[in-house]
Amino acid sequence: MKGEPSSRSVGILGGGLAGLALAALLAGRGHRVTVYERDRLGGKLRRLQVGAVTFDTGPSLFTFPAVWQAYLARLGESDPLDLRPLPGGLGVHHTPHGPVPLPVPPTHALWPEWQRYVQAAAPLPTHLPTLLTTPPRLTDPAFVRASAALWRATGGHLTASGWLRAQRLPPALAHAVATHALNAGLSPQDAPALYALIPALVGREVYRPARGMGALLDALKGWATARGVVLREGQGVEVVRGSTLQLAGGEVACHDLLVSALDPARLAALRGGSVPSPVARRTVSGAALYAELPQPAPLPATSVVPPHDFAVFRRCVRAGALPPSTLALVHAEGRRLSVLLAAPATGAPLTLAHSWVQAQIRQVEAALGVPGLWRSARAAAALPPAHYAAGGHPGGALYGAALPPWRGGPLHPQPYQLAPGLWQVGTGVHPGGGLPAVLGGALIVDTLLHAKLQAGSA
Ligand SMILES: Cc1cc2nc3c(=O)[nH]c(=O)nc-3n(C[C@H](O)[C@H](O)[C@H](O)COP(=O)(O)OP(=O)(O)OC[C@H]3O[C@@H](n4cnc5c(N)ncnc54)[C@H](O)[C@@H]3O)c2cc1C
């Protein structure tokens, strides 16, 4: 990595994966970087002890490894993660038309239709990493080529449901793919068309580090520390004024540049303003439930139980009400069981004892044919929307506020630089939200910031 003409002092607000990933990149360029984290480093990814087992909370599926490879290449590090394919890929989707494993295996009756669906996304795999890691600039030929490929593949459809309708897939397959669009935190009607292509694109490329997701956090922390980044854990920022930070406890810190790795609504509040985030335009939050079972669950690694009715689900979530049936993502690994229940982003304290949580658990058990499984747990814990609201989007939206579909895809130029000396990165900024967007967003901000500093302005 080339050194900067002159090193700057950079303050990064938020020590989640985005803040840490960018901190390592900027420190590698010779900048003096400090990360301020109000709670624990890792943000949504943290280790949680439940009885005798440990969970890595937050991200469970590591997709688009090409983005991770691009990050490693920029940093000049070799891969410490030992990514292993997750058995069963995206999991078994329990549609009203019967269970559908994604990717569909060759032995399944839906295989020919799955092949037709995968074919529709065939021109994209080489371009998507470009879209996730390249500044969205029409002056960049690689970006323009990749955008054109995306436009051709989505055929001008704006939303996931619009694109899916046009494909005329069998109802079971269409339902499973549409359910997966919800992984972006949005109903298929609101998610950009690209999300209907994700199961085809990630296909068998669904991974997890051999030592769990926590290995990603360890790696980022290690690289940041090795490059001299000062990690101030338990140190919240209370006010942002220009390039000055007021920290909890009254300390004042000044930097040449600030990068917010916080949700944009949270940053706006620290700057004394606000950004609109009506409930109807938020991605979903979740109640993440974790249990230690007495013995391994008789379940595949990943099961997906969709809401009974997408329209009712969408109406409830957009109104901030608890839907009668929700999306559940179930992971079973040995004696570990985790269930993520999608919930509206209202910051609600949905504890294990909450009647809605209990009702959803019963519905999930019925759909999976494992009645009483949860009750058999030796120990259990829950991270409700209120937990995600404490350090992320104020309503706990997993991927922040949702942009309209025509602005939510990678084609839309994001405001990575908010003001002179103030940049932003992270899940609420880069469309799509998950690990590829977080890592890709760090690469984009590193590129843009480097170019600005070379040009003498940032
Ligand atoms: C249940 C769940 C499941 C998920 N599943 C997947 C998945 O399978 N695959 C995938 O790719 N992604 C998944 N994600 C998304 C992924 O976890 C996030 O995109 C990623 O962790 C976000 O990182 P971040 O750094 O942008 O934000 P965060 O992790 O929210 O980090 C923000 C940090 O800022 C800190 N902070 C807030 N306010 C202040 C302040 N005033 N001063 C200082 N610090 C502050 C917070 O404490 C926090 O540590 C999932 C997320 C959740 C919650």
The ligand as an ORCA input file, in Angstrom:
! r2SCAN-3c Opt
* xyz 0 1
  C     -29.011    -10.724     13.874
  C     -28.192    -10.260     12.708
  C     -27.928    -11.142     11.681
  C     -27.122    -10.751     10.617
  N     -26.805    -11.658      9.644
  C     -25.911    -11.334      8.687
  C     -25.423    -12.323      7.803
  O     -25.790    -13.489      7.888
  N     -24.501    -11.953      6.863
  C     -24.059    -10.663      6.769
  O     -23.232    -10.384      5.890
  N     -24.482     -9.704      7.618
  C     -25.388    -10.012      8.569
  N     -25.791     -9.078      9.477
  C     -25.322     -7.694      9.296
  C     -23.941     -7.434      9.875
  O     -23.847     -7.984     11.155
  C     -23.755     -5.939      9.929
  O     -23.870     -5.419      8.612
  C     -22.420     -5.497     10.500
  O     -22.065     -6.189     11.655
  C     -22.547     -4.012     10.766
  O     -21.321     -3.470     11.131
  P     -21.161     -1.907     11.344
  O     -19.799     -1.684     11.839
  O     -21.585     -1.158     10.117
  O     -22.276     -1.494     12.437
  P     -22.397     -1.880     13.983
  O     -22.010     -3.265     14.211
  O     -23.771     -1.445     14.373
  O     -21.314     -0.933     14.683
  C     -21.577      0.372     15.086
  C     -20.801      0.622     16.364
  O     -20.924      1.974     16.740
  C     -20.964      2.035     18.163
  N     -21.543      3.325     18.577
  C     -22.836      3.719     18.477
  N     -22.960      4.973     18.952
  C     -21.731      5.383     19.335
  C     -21.205      6.587     19.893
  N     -22.007      7.638     20.154
  N     -19.886      6.653     20.148
  C     -19.055      5.615     19.881
  N     -19.493      4.443     19.375
  C     -20.807      4.335     19.088
  C     -21.831      0.854     18.521
  O     -21.671      0.487     19.886
  C     -21.324     -0.194     17.541
  O     -20.264     -0.962     18.086
  C     -26.609     -9.431     10.552
  C     -26.895     -8.540     11.590
  C     -27.669     -8.954     12.661
  C     -27.920     -7.992     13.781
*
